[in-house]
Amino acid sequence: MALAGAYMREFPLLETEHLLLRSLTLEDEADVFAIYSNPEVTRFRDVVTLANKSQARAVIQAFQAEFERDSGVRWAITERGTSRLIGLCGGGWYRHNLSALLSYDLNQHYWNRGIMTEAVRAVVAYTFGHAGTNRITATTVVENPASRQVLRHAGFQEEGILRDWGFWKGDFKDLRCFSLLRKDTSTASVTRDVPDSLANRRGGEGVGSCSRPCGVAATVARTARACYQLKMVAGTHK
Ligand SMILES: CC(C)(COP(=O)(O)OP(=O)(O)OC[C@H]1O[C@@H](n2cnc3c(N)ncnc32)[C@H](O)[C@@H]1OP(=O)(O)O)[C@@H](O)C(=O)NCCC(=O)NCCS
């Protein structure tokens, strides 16, 4: 998730010990459908279970458009040496406070092998190492222990519960809010590789005058709007 995305000419490939994280293509349609047509995957998510492959295609196109607009990066997770997409990881970013919002989903056949922990660590390292991001936020519904574990293993701190913050599938949801700050990691100070155009916005609108809870709320609210747009594109919003 590159806040310095204007400088990013190519999609950032990420390699880990077992995984290759690459860009999504329309050839991934069946694999994306396999993930989001499974109610076990969508159970804790603010997306409805996909019913047909054209919806999966729309999801891919929405993520591709997000990258082209320079408003987010969504990586296709593959095992090294194979091309099959087994999961997605990434999110959007918010220039006003140099933050990013992370989410991820994995094909159920691959759960509990440490795959998402490995993918999230790579995305976090990229985000802090190659971009100006200061904070990464992630939220999970309180009933999702696997996602909580992934975030803990990746070094995120649990900040508390946003009561009734989520609303989807007809119900309000309590969300656990997690964050990882650049200064929590071993990378350098926040301003080091922030492009001037972004650094100049620090302390500007929505930052200096905003308390920490307000900043979290603003980030999550923006993400909610982005997700809503995505679901409208994918035809999955209810
Ligand atoms: C959340 C998800 C991405 C995790 O992916 P994964 O590759 O299985 O995660 P990992 O194997 O890296 O880690 C999972 C951890 O959760 C733990 N876990 C899994 N199910 C659990 C449960 N029911 N109760 C407690 N812990 C659980 C695992 O034991 C593991 O922890 P450990 O390494 O300490 O043993 C995957 O379960 C998924 O796609 N779920 C559906 C979509 C979703 O919830 N997305 C996240 C939305 S915020």
The ligand as an SDF file (V2000), in Angstrom:
LIG
                    3D

 48 50  0  0  0  0  0  0  0  0999 V2000
   -8.5610  -14.9470    8.7270 C   0  0  0  0  0  0  0  0  0  0  0  0
   -7.8030  -15.8010    7.7000 C   0  0  0  0  0  0  0  0  0  0  0  0
   -7.3650  -14.9210    6.5550 C   0  0  0  0  0  0  0  0  0  0  0  0
   -6.5890  -16.4290    8.3760 C   0  0  0  0  0  0  0  0  0  0  0  0
   -5.7490  -17.0160    7.3920 O   0  0  0  0  0  0  0  0  0  0  0  0
   -4.7400  -18.2060    7.7630 P   0  0  0  0  0  0  0  0  0  0  0  0
   -3.7310  -18.3350    6.7050 O   0  0  0  0  0  0  0  0  0  0  0  0
   -5.5250  -19.4070    8.1240 O   0  0  0  0  0  0  0  0  0  0  0  0
   -4.0660  -17.6110    9.0720 O   0  0  0  0  0  0  0  0  0  0  0  0
   -2.7620  -18.1910    9.7930 P   0  0  0  0  0  0  0  0  0  0  0  0
   -2.6580  -19.6630    9.5450 O   0  0  0  0  0  0  0  0  0  0  0  0
   -1.6040  -17.3390    9.4120 O   0  0  0  0  0  0  0  0  0  0  0  0
   -3.0990  -17.9070   11.3100 O   0  0  0  0  0  0  0  0  0  0  0  0
   -4.3520  -18.2910   11.8410 C   0  0  0  0  0  0  0  0  0  0  0  0
   -4.2780  -18.3040   13.3560 C   0  0  0  0  0  0  0  0  0  0  0  0
   -5.5950  -18.3350   13.8850 O   0  0  0  0  0  0  0  0  0  0  0  0
   -5.7440  -19.4570   14.6960 C   0  0  0  0  0  0  0  0  0  0  0  0
   -7.1280  -19.9080   14.6010 N   0  0  0  0  0  0  0  0  0  0  0  0
   -7.7690  -20.3390   13.5180 C   0  0  0  0  0  0  0  0  0  0  0  0
   -9.0470  -20.6260   13.8210 N   0  0  0  0  0  0  0  0  0  0  0  0
   -9.1950  -20.3390   15.1360 C   0  0  0  0  0  0  0  0  0  0  0  0
  -10.2770  -20.4280   16.0540 C   0  0  0  0  0  0  0  0  0  0  0  0
  -11.4900  -20.8360   15.6610 N   0  0  0  0  0  0  0  0  0  0  0  0
  -10.0660  -20.0580   17.3280 N   0  0  0  0  0  0  0  0  0  0  0  0
   -8.8560  -19.6150   17.7390 C   0  0  0  0  0  0  0  0  0  0  0  0
   -7.7820  -19.5070   16.9080 N   0  0  0  0  0  0  0  0  0  0  0  0
   -7.9670  -19.8680   15.6280 C   0  0  0  0  0  0  0  0  0  0  0  0
   -4.7600  -20.4600   14.1750 C   0  0  0  0  0  0  0  0  0  0  0  0
   -4.4570  -21.4520   15.1150 O   0  0  0  0  0  0  0  0  0  0  0  0
   -3.5770  -19.5400   13.8730 C   0  0  0  0  0  0  0  0  0  0  0  0
   -2.9560  -19.1200   15.0640 O   0  0  0  0  0  0  0  0  0  0  0  0
   -1.5900  -19.8010   15.5800 P   0  0  0  0  0  0  0  0  0  0  0  0
   -0.6060  -19.6140   14.4750 O   0  0  0  0  0  0  0  0  0  0  0  0
   -1.2400  -19.0260   16.7970 O   0  0  0  0  0  0  0  0  0  0  0  0
   -1.8790  -21.2270   15.8320 O   0  0  0  0  0  0  0  0  0  0  0  0
   -8.7130  -16.9300    7.1570 C   0  0  0  0  0  0  0  0  0  0  0  0
   -9.1920  -17.6650    8.2420 O   0  0  0  0  0  0  0  0  0  0  0  0
   -9.8680  -16.3890    6.3440 C   0  0  0  0  0  0  0  0  0  0  0  0
   -9.7550  -16.1200    5.1570 O   0  0  0  0  0  0  0  0  0  0  0  0
  -11.0470  -16.2350    7.0040 N   0  0  0  0  0  0  0  0  0  0  0  0
  -12.2570  -15.7600    6.3480 C   0  0  0  0  0  0  0  0  0  0  0  0
  -12.1500  -14.3100    5.9020 C   0  0  0  0  0  0  0  0  0  0  0  0
  -11.7400  -13.3970    7.0280 C   0  0  0  0  0  0  0  0  0  0  0  0
  -12.1310  -13.5790    8.1660 O   0  0  0  0  0  0  0  0  0  0  0  0
  -10.9420  -12.4000    6.6800 N   0  0  0  0  0  0  0  0  0  0  0  0
  -10.4450  -11.4290    7.6060 C   0  0  0  0  0  0  0  0  0  0  0  0
  -11.4310  -10.3730    7.7960 C   0  0  0  0  0  0  0  0  0  0  0  0
  -10.8770   -9.1590    8.9680 S   0  0  0  0  0  0  0  0  0  0  0  0
  1  2  1  0
  2  3  1  0
  2  4  1  0
  2 36  1  0
  4  5  1  0
  5  6  1  0
  6  7  2  0
  6  8  1  0
  6  9  1  0
  9 10  1  0
 10 11  2  0
 10 12  1  0
 10 13  1  0
 13 14  1  0
 14 15  1  0
 15 16  1  0
 15 30  1  0
 16 17  1  0
 17 18  1  0
 17 28  1  0
 18 19  1  0
 18 27  1  0
 19 20  2  0
 20 21  1  0
 21 22  1  0
 21 27  2  0
 22 23  1  0
 22 24  2  0
 24 25  1  0
 25 26  2  0
 26 27  1  0
 28 29  1  0
 28 30  1  0
 30 31  1  0
 31 32  1  0
 32 33  2  0
 32 34  1  0
 32 35  1  0
 36 37  1  0
 36 38  1  0
 38 39  2  0
 38 40  1  0
 40 41  1  0
 41 42  1  0
 42 43  1  0
 43 44  2  0
 43 45  1  0
 45 46  1  0
 46 47  1  0
 47 48  1  0
M  END
$$$$
